[in-house]
């Protein structure tokens, strides 16, 4: 008969690294709250709606919601085992939270350090995502190109039709 030895005791208190989400509404970093951006295309200047703070059919809002995750540590008193698998023990707390035992820390300070490191890694990831630009042209420059091409096409058609009317008129 095989007996598993648990590396913890039921009723023991550990610390769970955690974060608390916090949403802040900030001015749009692209349009600075004006809801428009200026696109320079050669020698021409165009003002178009900002797509960075646009919310679907509502259009630009001038603000963006930015989520921050404040690091903290929570006490975790082991109430029981949920399972044991190749990744180790999963335990539940007296307040019914579940965690991998290998993510728990023995001190609050250690858990706070882990939480702060995870927070900083997440903030760095968020900054990289904000800085990431789509390859090719942006939506604003695509919009300007599309509409200027449409205007040119309509001007050509208008000139064509005016020419047809002008040739058939009596003097």
C-alpha positions in Angstrom: 0.0 0.0 0.0 1.3 3.4 -0.9 0.8 6.4 1.3 1.1 10.0 0.0 2.8 12.5 2.3 1.4 16.0 2.2 3.9 18.8 2.4 1.5 20.8 4.5 -1.0 20.3 7.4 -4.7 20.9 7.3 -5.3 24.1 9.3 -1.9 25.6 8.6 -1.9 29.2 7.3 0.1 30.3 4.4 0.1 33.4 2.2 -1.4 33.7 -1.3 0.2 36.3 -3.6 -2.7 38.3 -5.1 -3.7 41.5 -6.9 -6.7 43.7 -6.7 -8.0 45.2 -10.0 -8.5 48.9 -10.2 -9.9 50.7 -13.2 -9.0 54.3 -14.0 -10.5 56.4 -16.7 -7.8 58.5 -18.4 -7.6 60.9 -21.3 -6.9 59.1 -24.5 -3.1 58.9 -25.0 -3.5 59.4 -28.8 -5.9 62.4 -29.1 -5.5 63.8 -25.5 -9.2 63.9 -25.1 -10.0 65.8 -28.3 -11.6 62.8 -30.0 -9.8 63.7 -33.2 -6.4 63.3 -34.7 -4.6 65.2 -37.4 -3.1 63.2 -40.2 -0.5 64.7 -42.5 -0.5 63.1 -45.9 2.1 64.8 -48.1 1.3 68.5 -48.1 -2.4 68.0 -47.0 -3.7 67.9 -43.5 -6.8 65.9 -42.5 -8.7 65.8 -39.2 -10.2 62.4 -38.5 -12.0 60.6 -35.6 -9.6 59.0 -33.1 -9.8 55.2 -33.4 -7.7 54.7 -30.2 -10.6 55.7 -27.9 -13.4 54.7 -30.2 -16.0 52.4 -28.8 -17.8 50.7 -31.7 -20.8 52.6 -32.9 -20.4 55.2 -30.2 -17.3 56.6 -31.9 -14.4 58.3 -30.1 -14.9 59.0 -26.4 -11.8 61.0 -25.6 -11.0 58.7 -22.7 -9.7 55.1 -22.2 -10.2 52.7 -19.3 -6.9 51.5 -17.9 -6.8 48.6 -15.5 -4.1 48.4 -12.8 -3.6 45.5 -10.4 -2.5 46.5 -7.0 -0.3 43.7 -5.4 -1.1 42.3 -2.0 -1.0 39.1 0.0 -3.9 37.2 1.5 -3.8 34.7 4.3 -4.7 31.2 3.1 -5.6 28.7 5.8 -5.7 25.2 4.3 -9.1 23.5 4.8 -8.6 20.5 2.5 -7.1 19.0 -0.6 -8.9 19.4 -4.0 -6.6 17.2 -6.0 -3.0 15.9 -6.5 -1.7 15.6 -10.0 1.5 15.9 -12.0 1.7 19.6 -11.3 1.4 19.1 -7.5 -1.2 19.7 -4.9 -4.3 21.9 -5.3 -5.7 22.9 -1.9 -8.7 24.9 -0.8 -8.9 27.5 2.0 -11.4 27.9 4.8 -13.0 30.7 2.7 -13.3 28.2 -0.3 -10.6 29.7 -2.5 -8.4 27.2 -4.4 -4.7 27.5 -5.1 -1.8 25.4 -6.1 0.2 24.6 -3.0 3.5 25.5 -4.7 2.2 29.1 -5.2 1.6 29.7 -1.5 4.3 31.4 0.6 5.2 30.9 4.2 5.4 34.6 5.0 3.4 37.6 4.1 6.5 39.4 2.9 7.5 36.6 0.5 3.9 36.6 -0.9 4.0 40.3 -1.3 7.3 40.1 -3.2 5.9 37.5 -5.5 2.8 39.6 -6.1 4.9 42.7 -6.8 7.0 40.9 -9.3 3.9 39.6 -11.1 2.4 43.1 -11.0 5.6 44.6 -12.6 5.7 41.9 -15.2 2.1 42.5 -16.1 2.6 46.3 -16.3 5.6 45.8 -18.6 3.5 43.5 -20.8 0.7 46.1 -20.9 3.2 48.8 -21.9 4.5 46.6 -24.7 0.9 46.0 -25.9 0.1 49.7 -25.9 3.2 50.4 -27.9 2.5 47.6 -30.4 1.3 49.0 -33.7 -0.4 47.1 -36.4 1.8 46.4 -39.4 0.9 48.5 -42.5 -1.1 51.6 -42.2 -3.2 52.8 -39.2 -6.9 53.0 -39.3 -6.8 56.9 -39.5 -4.4 56.9 -42.5 -6.5 54.2 -44.2 -9.6 56.3 -43.6 -8.0 59.4 -45.2 -6.7 57.4 -48.2 -10.1 55.7 -48.7 -12.1 58.9 -48.6 -9.6 61.0 -50.7 -9.6 58.2 -53.4 -13.5 58.2 -53.3 -13.5 62.0 -53.7 -11.1 61.8 -56.7 -13.2 59.1 -58.3 -16.4 61.2 -57.8 -14.7 64.3 -59.1 -13.7 62.4 -62.3 -17.2 61.1 -62.7 -18.7 64.6 -62.1 -16.3 66.1 -64.8 -17.3 63.3 -67.2 -21.0 63.9 -66.7 -20.7 67.7 -66.9 -18.7 67.2 -70.1 -21.6 65.1 -71.5 -24.2 67.7 -70.6 -22.0 70.6 -72.0 -21.6 68.9 -75.4 -25.3 68.5 -75.9 -26.4 72.1 -74.9 -27.5 74.6 -77.5 -25.9 78.0 -77.4 
